[in-house]
Each structure stands twice: as structure tokens, then as C-alpha cells.
Amino acid sequence: AFSYYIKKKSYLCTSEIKQQYHMKKNIFLLLTTVTMAALFAGCFNKNAYTINGQISAPEFDGLTVFLTSLDSKDFIDSAVVSDGRFVIKGEVETPRMAVLSASDPVKGIGCQSVIVLEHGKISIDLITDSLCGTRLNDQLYSIITTNEEMGQYRQQMEEYYRQYVAAETPEARKAAEANYDQTEAKAKALTVELSRQIYTQNKDNVLGAYALHLMVENDGITFDSLDALLSSAAPAIAEYEPLREARTRLFHLDNTSAGKKYTDLQGINFATGKRTSLSSMISGKQITLIDFWASWCGPCRREISENLVPLYAKYKDKGLNIIGIDVRDDMKKHEAAVKELGITYPQFIDTTSNAISTYAVQGIPQIMLLDKDGTILARDLRGAAIEEAIVKALGIEK
């Protein structure tokens, strides 16, 4: 009877069993598909990157290579160099600019390279800057890093810098500095040209943002032009933090360029130790040379001893005022430097740390000349150009 019941039930429920069979089969196929997809995803992650790095110099073995974000400076990852090689793996949802760097202050060695952190396998040598493996990195390397003319400029600048450091006379140092400045100007112009090529091809990604930032840093675009570009740019461009900061700097640079009135600052009059404003130290009866400097800055000290101190003695009775603005210093070190360099012209201490940003100072010394009415006549003056600007403003002969 039991067996009959089973047979009967099987007979009566044949259509139901078939439905259950097909349902189980479909579920099995679905689960198999999902499982295979999961396994495949485990083998291939579209966001994964691998950096196969090389530092072809034995003294770097054992050092740590750091991978940091270029825009935020945040630490991303690191690896130890072994037999001239290192590997860093990770994930990134969208491409971002990053820096690979390794250094040893004791040995006096260091190297770094900019890369685009994007999915795929990236190969790089931090000594030669050779870079390949992914679309954006291939483009970055092929356009900028491998440019022979740029390489020649770099070598020339290194040589002129060595000559500058080794110079034993002011004349030799000035010659080396002039040659360096001329070569740097050519290198900056070429950088702007190459960066514009990259930006044109990458207006929707972070490499385009990086290229546009290079144009800004090398004086290849005005504030108005950058502002117009950013107002309608893709998010990857408009939200790139270095570009946003560059826009602010260009605004201040434009606001303190030749032909504009100087911007007032708050600080301390070094002679009295009392709080004051820059405007209170500027006379409407004299032209004013402003020198942004600090005691720890070697080029600043040389510019003061070789040019500013002699020029002040020569022209102070002919209508020249000089104001030194100490942008970031220890008061005792500043006082010692004033005595060592024989500075007799007024000193303004920037206690708010606003001078650098307000005047878009990227490097010191930064020397600018104001007319009697406070109009900026020239900025970025160095060497012989300082006296030329002074005599022109005073309308006299040397």
C-alpha cells in the first residue's frame, strides 16, 4: 500500500515535479553564472593597479618608496626597494595624479617621478623617468618626459647652477645666474607648449587638469583665461585642488602686477617693535623698492649684500626708499642677518603670513618697485635689472 501511494503520488504530481525540476535547473544555472562572475571578478578587478618600479642605482636598495597623492599630499602606499626593484599594488576608482619618491638625507640621495595612478600595470624607472603601461601614463611620458629639447635644457640648468654655487666672484655668479634664467625661460615656454598638447587631448580627466596646472605654474595662462576654462570644465578639471589653488594665486598675481596699486599688509616695524601697516612705511615722496626675503635664504642675502645695500646708499638721497619684508623668520635670526648684511633701510615683519599669498610670491627674493603714488612699476627684479628700474623711475642717469 505504501509503495502504491508513492507511485500514485508520483503519477499524480508529474507536472508539478517537472516544474520543480525546471525551476531547480534554472536556479542552478543562475547560481553557476553568478559564481563564475564572482570568480572572474576575483581574477580581474577593473580598479586594480600594479606599479612595477625600478631604481637603477644600488645605493637606493633598502630604502622605502612612497606613493603619495599629488593634489592632497596624502600617503597612499609604500614599498621597499630590493635589488633595484619595488612593487606597489592597490585600487583606484578614477585616475588621479600621484608621486613616487625615495630619499635618504644622510646619503644625500633622492628621486621622484609623477605618474597617473590608474588601473592597469604601470612600469617606471625613477632614475630615468621612463614610464609606460597605461593609456594616460604612455601619453604623459611620450609628450613631456622624452622630449629631447627639454632634456637639454635641464642639463644646461644643472650646469649653470653648479657654476653659480662654485663662483668665486660676484661677476661670475651673475653670469651663471643670467644664463640659468635665460635657459629656464626657454624650458618654461616649452613646458607650456607641451602641456597645452596634453590638455587639448584630456579635457575630461585628471591628466588634463595636471597639464593645465603645469601651464599655470610656468606662466603660460592668465587669470581670466583660467577662470573662463574652469567655469565650464569637466569635474575632473574643475575640482582638481592644485588648479583651484592656482586660480587663487593667479588672482593675487594679477592684482599685484605692474600697473596695479600695491596691497597693504599688517605686521611689525622692526625698528620700533610696534605693530604697523606697510602703507605707513611708504612715502608718497619717494619711489619704493620692496624686497620679500628671509634670513635663511642664501640668494636673498646675496641680493641684499651685492645690490640692495649699495643701491640704497647710492640713491636714498635721490628719492629711493627700500623696505625689506621678512616673510617667515625667527626674530633673532632676522636681527642677526640685518647686522651681518649691514642693512640700514626699514624692515617690515610679516606676522600674519599673508604677504606671500597676497603678492603671489612663489620664491624669494621677490623684489618689486613702486612709484610715488603706490603703483607697481615692476616685479621679479633681480641683479642689474634692479638698478635699471630705479634710474628709470627716478628719471636720472646711473
C-alpha positions as CSV (number, residue, x, y, z in Angstrom):
1,A,0.0,0.0,0.0
2,F,2.9,2.3,0.8
3,S,4.6,1.7,-2.5
4,Y,1.3,2.2,-4.3
5,Y,0.9,5.5,-2.5
6,I,4.3,6.6,-3.7
7,K,3.7,5.5,-7.2
8,K,0.3,7.1,-7.2
9,K,1.6,10.4,-5.8
10,S,4.4,10.4,-8.4
11,Y,1.9,9.8,-11.1
12,L,-0.5,12.4,-10.0
13,C,2.3,15.0,-9.5
14,T,4.3,14.5,-12.6
15,S,3.6,18.0,-14.0
16,E,4.4,19.6,-10.6
17,I,7.7,17.6,-10.5
18,K,8.6,18.8,-13.9
19,Q,8.0,22.4,-12.9
20,Q,10.2,21.9,-9.8
21,Y,12.9,20.3,-11.9
22,H,13.0,23.1,-14.4
23,M,12.9,25.7,-11.5
24,K,15.9,23.9,-9.8
25,K,17.7,23.8,-13.2
26,N,17.2,27.5,-13.8
27,I,18.3,28.3,-10.2
28,F,21.4,26.1,-10.7
29,L,22.2,27.9,-13.9
30,L,21.7,31.3,-12.3
31,L,23.9,30.4,-9.3
32,T,26.5,29.0,-11.6
33,T,26.6,32.2,-13.7
34,V,26.8,34.4,-10.5
35,T,29.5,32.2,-9.1
36,M,31.5,32.3,-12.3
37,A,31.1,36.1,-12.4
38,A,32.3,36.3,-8.8
39,L,35.3,34.1,-9.6
40,F,36.1,36.2,-12.7
41,A,35.8,39.4,-10.7
42,G,38.3,38.0,-8.3
43,C,40.7,37.4,-11.1
44,F,40.1,40.7,-12.8
45,N,39.4,43.9,-10.9
46,K,38.7,46.8,-13.2
47,N,40.0,49.2,-10.5
48,A,43.2,47.4,-9.7
49,Y,46.7,48.8,-10.5
50,T,50.2,47.4,-10.2
51,I,53.3,49.6,-10.2
52,N,56.4,47.7,-11.3
53,G,59.1,50.1,-10.3
54,Q,62.8,50.2,-10.8
55,I,65.5,52.4,-9.3
56,S,68.7,51.5,-11.3
57,A,71.1,52.7,-8.6
58,P,72.4,50.3,-5.9
59,E,72.5,53.0,-3.2
60,F,68.7,53.0,-3.1
61,D,68.4,49.4,-2.1
62,G,66.7,49.1,1.3
63,L,65.1,52.5,1.0
64,T,61.3,52.9,1.1
65,V,59.5,54.3,-2.0
66,F,56.5,56.3,-1.0
67,L,53.4,56.7,-3.2
68,T,51.5,59.9,-2.3
69,S,48.7,61.9,-3.9
70,L,50.0,64.9,-5.9
71,D,47.0,67.1,-5.1
72,S,46.4,66.4,-1.4
73,K,49.8,65.1,-0.5
74,D,48.1,62.2,1.3
75,F,50.0,58.9,1.8
76,I,48.7,56.1,-0.4
77,D,51.2,53.2,-0.1
78,S,54.8,52.3,0.1
79,A,57.3,49.6,-0.8
80,V,60.9,48.8,0.0
81,V,63.5,48.7,-2.8
82,S,65.1,45.3,-3.2
83,D,67.7,44.6,-6.0
84,G,66.7,47.8,-7.6
85,R,63.0,47.0,-7.8
86,F,59.8,47.5,-6.0
87,V,56.1,46.7,-6.5
88,I,53.0,48.5,-5.2
89,K,49.5,47.2,-5.8
90,G,46.2,48.8,-5.0
91,E,42.8,50.0,-6.3
92,V,41.7,53.4,-7.7
93,E,38.2,54.2,-8.9
94,T,39.1,57.1,-11.1
95,P,42.6,58.2,-12.3
96,R,44.5,60.5,-10.0
97,M,47.9,62.2,-10.1
98,A,50.5,60.8,-7.8
99,V,54.1,61.0,-6.9
100,L,56.6,58.2,-6.3
101,S,59.6,59.3,-4.2
102,A,62.5,57.8,-2.3
103,S,65.3,59.6,-0.5
104,D,68.0,59.4,2.2
105,P,69.1,62.7,3.7
106,V,72.2,61.0,5.2
107,K,73.4,59.7,1.9
108,G,72.3,62.8,0.2
109,I,70.3,61.0,-2.5
110,G,66.7,61.2,-3.7
111,C,64.5,60.8,-6.7
112,Q,60.9,61.2,-7.5
113,S,58.5,60.9,-10.5
114,V,55.0,62.0,-11.3
115,I,52.6,59.3,-12.5
116,V,48.9,58.9,-13.3
117,L,47.5,56.3,-10.9
118,E,45.0,54.4,-13.0
119,H,44.0,50.8,-13.4
120,G,46.4,48.5,-15.2
121,K,50.1,47.7,-15.0
122,I,52.4,50.7,-14.7
123,S,56.1,50.3,-15.3
124,I,58.5,53.1,-14.2
125,D,62.2,53.8,-13.5
126,L,62.6,56.6,-11.0
127,I,66.1,57.4,-12.3
128,T,65.4,57.7,-16.0
129,D,61.7,58.7,-15.6
130,S,60.8,56.1,-18.2
131,L,57.1,55.4,-17.8
132,C,54.7,53.1,-19.6
133,G,51.9,50.6,-19.4
134,T,48.6,52.5,-19.3
135,R,47.0,55.0,-21.6
136,L,47.5,58.2,-19.7
137,N,51.0,57.3,-18.5
138,D,52.0,56.5,-22.0
139,Q,50.8,59.9,-23.1
140,L,52.5,61.7,-20.3
141,Y,55.8,60.1,-21.0
142,S,55.7,60.4,-24.7
143,I,54.9,64.1,-24.7
144,I,56.9,65.6,-21.9
145,T,59.4,63.2,-20.4
146,T,61.0,62.0,-23.6
147,N,61.3,65.5,-25.2
148,E,65.0,65.8,-26.1
149,E,65.0,69.6,-26.1
150,M,63.6,69.7,-22.6
151,G,66.3,67.2,-21.5
152,Q,69.0,69.5,-22.9
153,Y,67.5,72.5,-21.0
154,R,67.6,70.5,-17.8
155,Q,71.2,69.6,-18.3
156,Q,72.2,73.2,-19.0
157,M,70.3,74.5,-16.0
158,E,72.1,71.9,-13.8
159,E,75.4,73.1,-15.2
160,Y,74.7,76.8,-14.7
161,Y,73.6,76.1,-11.1
162,R,76.9,74.3,-10.4
163,Q,78.7,77.3,-11.9
164,Y,76.6,79.6,-9.7
165,V,77.4,77.7,-6.5
166,A,81.1,77.4,-7.4
167,A,81.5,81.1,-8.5
168,E,84.2,82.9,-6.6
169,T,83.3,86.4,-7.7
170,P,80.0,88.4,-8.0
171,E,80.6,88.7,-11.7
172,A,80.9,85.0,-12.3
173,R,77.9,84.4,-10.1
174,K,75.8,87.0,-12.0
175,A,76.9,85.4,-15.4
176,A,75.8,81.9,-14.2
177,E,72.5,83.3,-12.9
178,A,71.8,85.1,-16.1
179,N,72.5,82.0,-18.2
180,Y,70.3,79.9,-15.8
181,D,67.4,82.4,-16.0
182,Q,67.6,82.5,-19.9
183,T,67.6,78.7,-20.1
184,E,64.8,78.4,-17.5
185,A,62.6,80.8,-19.6
186,K,63.1,78.6,-22.6
187,A,62.3,75.5,-20.6
188,K,59.1,77.1,-19.2
189,A,57.9,78.1,-22.6
190,L,58.4,74.6,-23.9
191,T,56.7,73.1,-20.9
192,V,53.7,75.3,-21.6
193,E,53.6,74.2,-25.2
194,L,53.8,70.5,-24.4
195,S,51.3,70.9,-21.5
196,R,48.8,72.5,-23.9
197,Q,49.1,69.5,-26.1
198,I,48.2,67.2,-23.2
199,Y,45.4,69.4,-22.0
200,T,43.8,69.5,-25.5
201,Q,43.7,65.7,-25.6
202,N,42.5,65.3,-22.0
203,K,39.8,67.8,-21.2
204,D,37.8,65.3,-19.3
205,N,40.3,63.7,-16.9
206,V,42.9,64.4,-14.3
207,L,45.8,64.3,-16.7
208,G,44.3,67.3,-18.4
209,A,44.0,69.0,-15.0
210,Y,47.6,68.3,-14.3
211,A,48.7,69.7,-17.7
212,L,46.6,72.8,-17.2
213,H,48.2,73.3,-13.8
214,L,51.7,73.0,-15.4
215,M,50.7,75.8,-17.8
216,V,49.8,78.0,-14.8
217,E,53.0,77.2,-12.9
218,N,55.0,78.1,-15.9
219,D,53.3,81.4,-16.6
220,G,51.5,80.1,-19.6
221,I,48.0,81.3,-18.9
222,T,46.4,84.4,-17.4
223,F,43.9,84.5,-14.6
224,D,41.0,85.5,-16.9
225,S,41.7,82.6,-19.3
226,L,42.0,80.0,-16.5
227,D,38.9,81.4,-14.8
228,A,36.9,81.0,-18.0
229,L,38.2,77.4,-18.6
230,L,37.3,76.3,-15.0
231,S,33.8,77.8,-15.2
232,S,32.8,75.3,-17.9
233,A,35.3,72.5,-17.3
234,A,34.6,68.8,-16.6
235,P,34.5,67.9,-12.9
236,A,37.9,66.2,-13.1
237,I,39.4,69.6,-14.2
238,A,37.3,72.0,-12.2
239,E,37.6,70.0,-8.9
240,Y,41.4,69.4,-9.1
241,E,42.6,71.1,-5.9
242,P,46.0,72.3,-7.2
243,L,44.2,74.2,-10.0
244,R,41.8,75.8,-7.6
245,E,44.7,77.0,-5.5
246,A,46.5,78.1,-8.7
247,R,43.4,80.2,-9.6
248,T,43.6,82.0,-6.3
249,R,47.3,82.6,-6.8
250,L,46.8,83.9,-10.3
251,F,44.1,86.3,-8.9
252,H,46.6,87.7,-6.4
253,L,49.3,87.8,-9.1
254,D,47.1,89.7,-11.4
255,N,46.1,92.0,-8.6
256,T,49.7,92.9,-7.8
257,S,51.1,93.0,-11.3
258,A,52.7,96.1,-13.0
259,G,50.2,98.9,-13.3
260,K,48.2,97.9,-10.2
261,K,48.3,99.7,-6.8
262,Y,50.1,97.9,-4.1
263,T,48.1,96.0,-1.5
264,D,48.6,96.9,2.2
265,L,49.8,94.5,4.8
266,Q,49.8,94.3,8.6
267,G,52.9,93.5,10.7
268,I,55.6,94.9,12.9
269,N,58.1,97.7,12.3
270,F,61.4,96.0,13.1
271,A,63.0,99.3,14.2
272,T,60.3,100.1,16.8
273,G,58.9,96.6,17.6
274,K,55.4,98.1,17.3
275,R,52.5,97.0,15.1
276,T,52.2,98.9,11.9
277,S,51.0,98.7,8.3
278,L,53.1,98.6,5.2
279,S,51.3,101.7,4.0
280,S,52.6,103.7,7.0
281,M,56.2,102.9,5.9
282,I,55.7,104.0,2.3
283,S,56.3,107.7,1.5
284,G,54.4,109.4,-1.3
285,K,57.5,111.5,-2.0
286,Q,59.8,108.5,-2.9
287,I,59.8,105.5,-5.1
288,T,59.9,102.3,-3.0
289,L,61.7,99.1,-3.6
290,I,60.1,96.2,-1.7
291,D,62.2,93.1,-1.0
292,F,60.4,89.9,0.2
293,W,63.2,87.9,1.9
294,A,64.2,85.8,4.9
295,S,67.5,85.3,6.8
296,W,67.8,81.6,5.9
297,C,67.6,82.4,2.1
298,G,71.0,82.4,0.5
299,P,70.0,84.1,-2.7
300,C,68.2,86.7,-0.6
301,R,71.3,87.5,1.4
302,R,73.5,87.8,-1.8
303,E,71.0,90.1,-3.5
304,I,71.0,92.3,-0.4
305,S,74.7,92.5,0.1
306,E,75.6,92.8,-3.6
307,N,72.8,95.0,-4.8
308,L,70.3,96.4,-2.3
309,V,72.6,97.8,0.3
310,P,74.9,99.5,-2.3
311,L,71.9,100.8,-4.2
312,Y,70.3,102.2,-1.1
313,A,73.5,104.1,-0.2
314,K,73.7,105.4,-3.8
315,Y,70.1,106.5,-4.4
316,K,68.5,107.1,-1.0
317,D,69.2,110.9,-1.2
318,K,67.8,110.9,-4.8
319,G,64.4,109.7,-3.9
320,L,64.7,105.9,-3.3
321,N,63.2,104.1,-0.3
322,I,63.7,100.4,0.3
323,I,61.6,98.2,2.6
324,G,62.6,94.7,3.4
325,I,59.6,92.4,4.2
326,D,60.6,89.3,6.2
327,V,58.1,86.7,5.2
328,R,58.9,83.8,7.5
329,D,61.6,84.0,10.0
330,D,62.8,83.9,13.6
331,M,63.1,87.4,15.0
332,K,66.6,86.8,16.5
333,K,67.9,85.4,13.2
334,H,66.4,88.3,11.4
335,E,68.1,90.7,13.7
336,A,71.5,88.9,13.3
337,A,71.1,89.0,9.5
338,V,70.3,92.7,9.5
339,K,73.6,93.3,11.3
340,E,75.7,90.9,9.3
341,L,74.5,92.3,6.0
342,G,74.7,95.9,7.0
343,I,71.1,96.7,6.3
344,T,70.1,100.3,7.2
345,Y,66.8,100.6,5.3
346,P,63.4,99.8,7.1
347,Q,62.3,96.3,7.8
348,F,58.7,95.1,8.0
349,I,58.0,91.8,9.8
350,D,55.0,89.9,8.3
351,T,53.3,88.4,11.4
352,T,50.1,87.3,9.6
353,S,51.8,85.1,7.0
354,N,49.7,86.9,4.4
355,A,52.5,88.6,2.4
356,I,53.4,85.5,0.3
357,S,49.8,84.8,-0.7
358,T,48.7,88.4,-1.1
359,Y,51.6,89.1,-3.5
360,A,51.6,85.6,-5.1
361,V,55.3,85.1,-4.1
362,Q,56.4,81.7,-5.3
363,G,60.1,82.2,-4.4
364,I,62.3,84.6,-2.6
365,P,63.8,87.0,-3.1
366,Q,60.9,88.7,-4.7
367,I,61.7,92.3,-5.5
368,M,59.3,94.9,-6.8
369,L,59.3,98.6,-7.4
370,L,56.5,101.1,-6.6
371,D,56.1,104.6,-8.0
372,K,55.5,107.5,-5.7
373,D,51.7,107.1,-5.9
374,G,51.9,103.4,-5.0
375,T,51.6,102.0,-8.5
376,I,53.6,98.8,-9.0
377,L,56.1,99.6,-11.8
378,A,57.8,96.2,-11.9
379,R,58.2,92.9,-10.0
380,D,60.5,89.9,-10.2
381,L,63.5,92.2,-10.3
382,R,67.0,90.7,-9.9
383,G,70.6,91.7,-10.3
384,A,71.3,94.5,-12.8
385,A,67.7,94.9,-13.6
386,I,67.1,96.4,-10.2
387,E,69.2,99.5,-10.8
388,E,67.9,99.9,-14.3
389,A,64.4,100.0,-13.0
390,I,65.4,102.5,-10.2
391,V,67.1,105.0,-12.5
392,K,64.2,104.8,-15.0
393,A,61.7,105.5,-12.3
394,L,63.8,108.4,-10.9
395,G,64.5,109.8,-14.4
396,I,68.2,110.1,-13.7
397,E,71.4,108.6,-15.0
398,K,73.4,105.9,-13.2
